[in-house]
Amino acid sequence: MLKNLIPRLSLGLTFLLLCSVCFSQKTYTGNVTDSKTGAPVAGSTITVRGTTTGTQSDNEGNFSILVPDNKTRVTVSSVGYEPQDIVVTGQSNLSVGLKSTLSTLNEVVVTGYSAQRKKDITGSVSVVSAKELIANPGSNVESLLQGKAAGVTVGTSGVPGAGASIRIRGFTTFNQNEPLYVVDGARVGSISDLNPNDIESLQVLKDGSSAAAYGAAAANGVIIITTKKGKGKARVNYDAYYGTQSLTKKFDLLNTAEYGQYLLKLQQGIPGQTATTFNLGQYNGGQTSTATPVIPEYILAGTASGVQAGDPLAADSLYKLDLNDVNGEGTYLIHRANKTGTDWLKEITKKAPMQSHNVSISGGNEGSNYLFGLGYYNQDGIIKFTGYKRYSVRANTNFTIKDKIRVGENLQLSYIDNRGFNNQDESNAISFAYREQ
């Protein structure tokens, strides 16, 4: 009889355990809505933290889910909303309000002579915020725009203060390819003198539909800039940075001896050249030789000849100092040869400090606002005796009088000291530096 009792007891214990599992869960119902609009969020996912149990809300945002007693957290999530954790302790009905993550679509974008929400725009528009624009130091807005907007190509020479070539649709014509610039609603010819710290936002209108308000002038795209306005309580803001620039990658240039070896190899590589017809110019006194190039003691000006000490052409009686005789007419001019050579690229470059200081006073309310700012920017060029310095003043005010009259201004004054140079041709300092021996 004991043998028959043991299976019955095991079966009974198993049944009790199953029943205890069934009764250790609780059903929760609830509703998921948009926290801002109150609209139901259909298809949201509701899961019990730490388990695989889950469900989805219906078209009205309603849901029902079983939660074990040993679990106290439920996660509610949906595409376009921030996930939210709910603590379930005692209540049987859950009301969940999800916060939208699509707030950037409601960002106001200036297009043409109006402002629209970003999600309402059907044309191609890129928006660059002020924080993103000035993330890297730079002298002007054009160069700072490089790499910040998709489909916008910016080319610059790298010279401090130099303007940039901006192409929104590539080279569309044989003439002018620059976009149209609009600053605070006014068309301007260039934005290179604008203080980047004065900018609130920058929009690039790329296609015809978004730039249609400007007509034919927008054939190459439009760049719209809105400068900062005062808002809220009166505040003083100061922004500054300091840094240095240097030339890190330099050419490995030939010295005097290496250049002579180069000339010898060059002569040896000419087809049909014999071993007795090498002409190494100033090396070996301009004579033909098969020996290692010999660096001369003196160089004859205006010729390709070099002479050694003791040569009759190096006699003192043949030379005179005549500052007006720059071409050596009627007499020889001689100077001592540079046997070691000079790295002229190193000689014309230096470490270049750069600094920026901006201070502003701003404030405003519904009826009026103001912003006054001073800016100072100074960047030395890596090439000696070059640099860019800018002093700027900004005044943006807006005052409403008796709810019908509004007066104000958007004003910028700049004083620029630009000590630049042209590095886009073969006659610039850099080109001459690596060609000199």
C-alpha positions in Angstrom: 0.0 0.0 0.0 2.9 2.3 0.7 4.2 1.8 -2.8 0.9 3.0 -4.3 0.8 6.1 -2.0 4.2 7.5 -3.1 3.2 8.1 -6.8 0.0 9.7 -5.6 1.9 12.1 -3.3 4.4 13.1 -6.0 1.5 13.8 -8.4 -0.2 15.9 -5.7 2.9 18.0 -5.0 3.5 18.6 -8.7 -0.1 19.9 -9.0 0.3 22.2 -6.0 3.5 23.6 -7.4 1.8 24.3 -10.8 -1.1 26.0 -9.1 1.2 28.1 -7.0 3.0 29.3 -10.2 -0.4 30.1 -11.7 -1.5 32.1 -8.8 1.8 34.0 -8.4 1.2 36.2 -11.5 -1.0 39.3 -11.7 -2.7 40.8 -14.7 -2.0 44.5 -15.4 -3.9 46.6 -17.9 -3.0 50.0 -19.1 -2.9 52.6 -21.9 0.0 54.1 -23.8 -0.3 57.7 -25.1 1.9 60.5 -26.4 2.9 62.6 -23.4 2.6 65.9 -25.3 -0.5 65.4 -27.5 -2.4 62.7 -25.5 -2.9 60.6 -28.7 -2.8 56.8 -28.3 0.4 55.1 -29.3 -0.5 51.9 -31.2 1.9 49.0 -31.6 4.1 50.0 -28.6 5.9 47.1 -26.9 5.4 46.3 -23.2 7.9 43.8 -21.7 8.5 42.6 -18.1 12.1 43.4 -17.1 14.2 40.2 -16.6 11.8 37.9 -18.6 10.7 37.2 -22.1 7.1 38.1 -21.4 5.8 40.8 -23.5 2.8 42.2 -25.4 1.8 45.1 -27.7 -0.7 47.9 -27.4 -3.8 47.9 -29.7 -5.0 50.7 -32.0 -6.3 52.6 -29.0 -3.1 52.2 -27.1 -4.6 49.7 -24.6 -2.7 46.6 -23.4 -2.9 43.7 -20.9 0.1 41.8 -19.5 0.8 39.1 -16.8 3.5 40.1 -14.4 5.0 37.7 -11.9 4.9 38.8 -8.2 8.7 38.7 -8.0 9.0 41.3 -10.9 8.3 44.9 -10.3 9.4 46.7 -13.5 7.8 46.9 -16.9 9.4 48.6 -19.9 7.3 50.4 -22.5 8.9 51.4 -25.8 7.9 52.4 -29.3 9.6 53.7 -32.5 10.1 57.5 -32.3 9.7 57.6 -28.5 12.0 57.3 -25.5 11.7 54.0 -23.6 10.1 54.3 -20.2 10.4 52.0 -17.1 7.2 51.6 -15.0 7.3 50.3 -11.4 4.3 48.1 -10.8 3.6 47.8 -7.0 0.0 47.5 -6.1 -1.8 49.4 -8.9 -3.6 47.3 -11.5 -4.1 50.0 -14.2 -1.1 51.6 -15.8 -1.2 54.9 -17.7 2.0 55.5 -19.6 2.9 58.7 -21.4 5.9 58.4 -23.9 8.1 61.3 -24.8 8.7 61.8 -28.5 12.3 61.8 -29.7 11.4 63.5 -33.0 11.6 67.0 -31.6 14.3 67.9 -34.3 11.6 67.7 -36.9 9.9 70.6 -35.3 13.0 72.7 -35.5 12.3 76.0 -37.2 14.3 76.4 -40.5 14.5 79.7 -42.4 13.7 79.2 -46.1 13.4 82.1 -48.4 11.6 85.0 -46.6 9.7 82.7 -44.2 10.4 80.1 -41.5 9.1 76.5 -41.6 9.3 73.4 -39.4 11.9 71.0 -40.6 9.4 68.2 -41.1 7.2 70.4 -43.3 10.1 71.1 -45.8 10.0 69.0 -49.0 13.1 70.5 -50.6 16.8 69.7 -49.8 17.9 71.8 -46.8 20.9 71.3 -44.5 21.0 73.0 -41.1 24.3 73.7 -39.3 24.0 74.8 -35.7 26.3 77.4 -34.2 27.8 74.9 -31.7 28.7 72.6 -34.5 30.0 75.4 -36.7 32.5 76.7 -34.2 33.6 73.3 -32.9 36.9 73.8 -34.7 38.8 77.1 -34.6 38.9 79.1 -37.8 39.1 82.6 -39.1 35.9 82.8 -41.2 32.6 81.1 -41.6 33.4 79.8 -45.1 36.3 77.6 -44.0 34.4 76.4 -40.9 31.6 75.2 -43.1 33.9 72.5 -44.6 32.6 69.0 -43.8 29.6 70.3 -41.9 26.8 70.0 -44.6 26.3 67.1 -46.9 26.5 68.0 -50.6 28.5 71.2 -49.9 32.1 71.3 -51.2 34.4 73.8 -49.6 37.9 74.5 -50.9 40.3 76.8 -49.2 44.0 77.8 -49.6 44.7 77.5 -45.8 46.1 81.1 -45.7 44.9 82.9 -42.6 41.8 85.0 -43.4 41.6 83.8 -47.0 38.1 83.2 -48.4 36.9 79.8 -49.5 35.4 78.4 -52.6 31.9 77.0 -51.8 30.1 74.8 -54.3 26.6 73.5 -53.6 25.8 72.1 -57.0 29.3 71.8 -58.4 30.4 73.9 -61.3 27.1 74.6 -63.0 28.1 77.6 -65.2 31.3 78.9 -66.9 31.0 82.2 -64.9 29.9 82.6 -61.3 29.5 79.5 -59.2 29.3 81.0 -55.7 26.0 80.6 -53.8 23.8 83.4 -52.8 24.5 84.6 -49.2 21.7 86.0 -47.0 22.4 87.3 -43.5 19.4 88.2 -41.4 17.3 88.6 -44.5 19.7 90.9 -46.4 21.7 89.7 -49.4 25.5 90.1 -49.0 28.3 89.6 -51.4 30.5 87.6 -49.0 30.5 86.1 -45.5 34.3 86.0 -45.0 34.2 89.0 -42.7 31.5 87.7 -40.5 32.4 86.7 -36.9 31.5 83.0 -36.6 30.6 83.5 -32.9 27.7 85.8 -33.9 25.9 83.1 -35.8 22.8 81.4 -34.3 22.1 79.0 -37.2 23.1 78.4 -40.8 20.9 76.8 -43.5 22.0 75.7 -46.9 19.2 75.6 -49.5 20.4 73.1 -52.2 17.6 72.5 -54.7 15.3 74.7 -56.8 12.2 74.1 -54.7 13.7 75.3 -51.4 15.5 78.3 -53.0 12.7 79.3 -55.4 11.9 82.5 -53.4 15.2 84.1 -54.5 14.7 83.4 -58.2 17.6 83.3 -60.6 20.0 84.6 -58.0 19.7 81.2 -56.2 20.9 79.2 -59.3 23.9 78.0 -57.3 22.1 77.5 -54.0 21.5 79.7 -51.0 23.3 80.0 -47.7 21.1 81.7 -45.1 22.6 82.9 -41.8 20.7 84.0 -38.7 22.7 85.9 -36.1 22.2 85.7 -32.4 19.4 87.6 -30.6 19.0 88.4 -27.0 16.5 86.4 -24.9 15.6 85.8 -21.2 17.3 87.6 -18.3 20.3 89.9 -18.9 23.5 87.9 -19.2 27.1 88.4 -20.0 28.9 85.8 -22.0 32.7 85.4 -22.6 34.2 82.9 -24.9 37.9 82.5 -25.7 40.5 80.0 -26.9 44.3 80.0 -27.6 46.4 77.5 -29.6 49.3 77.2 -32.0 49.8 75.8 -35.4 52.9 74.3 -37.0 54.1 72.6 -40.1 54.4 68.9 -39.2 54.9 67.3 -42.6 57.9 68.8 -44.4 59.6 68.0 -47.7 62.8 66.0 -47.5 64.9 68.3 -49.6 68.3 67.7 -51.1 71.4 69.4 -49.7 74.2 70.8 -51.8 76.1 67.5 -52.0 72.9 65.4 -52.7 71.9 67.8 -55.5 75.3 67.3 -57.2 74.7 63.5 -57.1 71.3 64.1 -58.6 72.8 66.1 -61.5 75.4 63.3 -62.1 72.7 60.6 -62.1 70.6 62.7 -64.5 73.5 63.0 -66.9 74.3 59.4 -66.7 70.7 58.5 -67.6 70.7 60.4 -70.9 70.8 58.0 -73.9 74.0 58.2 -75.9 75.8 60.1 -73.2 79.5 59.2 -73.0 81.6 59.1 -69.8 83.5 62.2 -70.8 80.7 64.6 -71.6 79.1 65.1 -68.2 78.3 68.8 -67.5 77.4 69.3 -63.9 77.2 73.1 -64.1 78.6 74.9 -61.0 80.0 71.6 -59.7 83.5 70.8 -60.9 83.8 74.4 -62.2 81.4 73.6 -65.0 83.9 71.2 -66.6 83.1 67.8 -67.9 84.1 65.1 -65.5 83.3 61.5 -64.5 84.4 62.0 -60.9 82.2 62.7 -57.9 80.7 66.2 -58.1 83.0 68.7 -56.4 81.3 71.6 -54.5 83.1 74.8 -55.6 84.4 77.5 -53.3 82.9 80.4 -55.3 80.0 80.9 -57.7 80.2 83.3 -60.6 77.0 85.4 -60.6 75.0 85.3 -63.9 76.7 82.1 -65.0 76.5 78.4 -64.3 80.1 78.2 -63.3 81.8 77.5 -60.0 85.5 78.0 -59.3 87.8 76.7 -56.5 90.2 78.8 -54.4 93.3 79.7 -56.4 91.6 79.7 -59.8 92.5 82.7 -61.9 88.8 83.6 -62.1 88.8 84.0 -58.3 91.5 86.8 -58.3 90.5 89.8 -56.2 91.5 92.2 -58.9 88.6 91.0 -61.1 85.8 92.0 -58.7 84.4 95.1 -57.3 81.5 96.0 -55.1 79.0 98.1 -57.1 75.5 98.1 -55.5 74.0 99.5 -58.7 75.6 96.8 -60.9 73.0 94.1 -60.1 73.6 92.2 -63.4 77.4 92.3 -63.2 77.8 94.1 -66.5 81.4 94.8 -67.4 82.8 92.9 -64.4 82.5 89.6 -62.6 80.5 89.2 -59.5 81.4 86.4 -57.1 80.1 85.0 -53.9 81.1 82.1 -51.6 79.2 78.9 -52.3 76.9 77.4 -49.6 78.6 74.0 -49.2 76.2 72.6 -46.6 72.9 73.9 -48.1 69.9 75.6 -46.5 66.5 74.2 -45.8 64.7 77.2 -47.0 61.3 75.8 -46.2 62.3 75.5 -42.6 63.7 79.0 -42.6 60.4 80.7 -43.8 58.1 78.8 -41.5 57.4 79.0 -37.8 55.0 78.0 -35.0 52.0 80.2 -35.4 49.8 81.1 -32.4 46.1 81.9 -32.8 43.6 83.3 -30.3 40.0 84.4 -30.2 38.1 86.5 -27.6 34.4 87.2 -27.7 32.2 89.0 -25.1 28.5 89.8 -25.4 25.7 91.3 -23.3 22.2 90.1 -24.2 18.6 89.8 -22.8 15.0 90.1 -23.9 11.4 89.4 -23.5 8.3 89.1 -25.6 8.3 92.8 -26.6 12.0 93.5 -27.0 15.4 92.0 -27.1 19.0 93.1 -27.4 22.5 91.8 -28.0 25.8 93.7 -28.0 29.0 91.9 -28.7 32.7 92.5 -29.2 35.1 90.1 -31.0 38.8 89.9 -31.4 40.5 87.2 -33.5 44.3 87.0 -34.3 45.9 84.2 -36.2 49.6 84.3 -37.3 50.5 82.4 -40.4 52.9 79.5 -40.5 54.7 81.4 -43.2 56.7 84.2 -41.5 55.3 87.8 -41.8 51.8 86.6 -42.6 48.7 86.6 -40.5 45.1 87.7 -40.1 43.6 90.0 -37.4 39.9 91.0 -37.0 38.1 93.4 -34.7 34.3 93.1 -34.8 31.3 94.8 -33.2 27.8 93.3 -33.2 24.6 95.0 -32.3 21.2 93.3 -32.7 18.2 95.0 -31.1 14.4 94.8 -31.5 11.9 96.9 -29.6 8.1 96.9 -29.9 6.3 100.2 -29.3 2.6 100.1 -28.5 2.2 96.7 -30.1 2.2 98.2 -33.6 5.6 99.7 -34.2 8.8 97.7 -34.1 12.2 99.3 -34.4 15.7 97.8 -34.2 18.8 96.9 -36.2 21.2 94.1 -37.1 24.6 95.7 -37.3 28.1 94.5 -37.7 31.3 96.5 -38.0 34.6 94.9 -38.7 38.2 96.1 -39.0 40.5 93.6 -40.7 44.3 93.5 -40.9 45.2 90.8 -43.4 48.9 90.0 -44.0 48.4 87.1 -46.4 50.0 85.9 -49.6 49.0 83.9 -52.7 50.0 80.3 -52.5 48.1 79.2 -55.6 50.9 79.8 -58.2 54.5 78.8 -58.8 55.9 82.2 -57.8 54.8 82.0 -54.1 57.2 81.7 -51.2 56.6 78.0 -50.6 57.4 77.1 -54.2 60.5 79.1 -54.2 61.6 77.7 -50.9 61.7 74.0 -52.0 63.3 75.0 -55.4 66.2 76.9 -53.8 69.4 75.1 -53.1 
